[in-house]
Amino acid sequence: RDEVVKFLKQCISMDIRTVVIVHGRGERSNPPALMKSFVSSWLQQIKEVQCVHSAQRFHGGSGAVYVLLRKSADKKLENRERHQKRLG
């Protein structure tokens, strides 16, 4: 869990908003896909995570998830200013 949180904080600090987390399929574990359940649960608890979706097959399929991170306050302000100039 700590590694996932640390990774997401690094992404946020570098203004990376879309990431892929590969957790593996857990085919050989008993019960299967335990890590997938944990990762899904952890991501729901992190306020910076906007949404999570299963990855496309070529990005890992059921062994990975896409994570969309919320915009930082700086990026929101930057966006607001950019769009305000167009309107005004």
N, C-alpha and C positions, 0 to 999 in steps of 0.2 A: 504494500500500500504506500509506504513512504517513497519508494522509487517512482511510482506513478505520479504522486503529488509533486515530487521534485521535478520530474520531467515536464509536467504541465506548467509549473511556475517558470521554468526556463523558457518554455514556448511563449508564455504571456510576456515575459520581460523582453523577448525579441520580436514582439508583435506578430507571432505566428498564430493564426486563428484556426487552422484546420490541420489535424494530425491523424495518423493511423497508429493505433496501439495493437500490436500483435501479442495475443495472449496464448495462442496455440489452441488446438482442438481438444486435447486431453483424451485422445482415443485409447491410450494405453493405461489411463488412470482409472481408479475405481473409487468413487463414482466418476463417470466421465464428465468433462467440461466444468469441473469445479472452479478452475481459475477464471473462466468466462463469467460465471456467476459472481465471483468476488469482484472482478474488474467492473462489471456492470453496476453492482451495488456501490462501490467506491465512487464511481463517476457521478452517480446520482446525488451524492452527498457534497460534491464540490460546487460551490456557487458560481465559479467562473465557467463551468461547463454549461453551454447552451443546449446542446443536444448530442445524442449518441445514436449511431446507426450501424448495422452490420455492414461489413466491407464487401465490395465486389469480389468475385472469385479471383481475379488477377491481382488483388491486393491482400489476399489471405482468406477470403470467404468467411466461413463460420469460425475461423481461428483468429479473426481480427475485427476491430471496430473503428469507424471514423468518429472523431470527436471534434465538434465545433465549439470553439471557445468564444466567450463574450468579448466585445470590444473594450479596450481600456478606456478610462475616462479621457485621456489625452486624445485618443483616436476619435471618440465621440465628438469632442469639442472641435477637432480638426474638420471632421465631416460637416458639422453644423455650420462652421465658418465658410467652408467651401460652397455649400449649397445656398447659404445666405447671400453670398456675393452674386450668384446667378439670379436670384430672385429680385434683389434690390438694385 
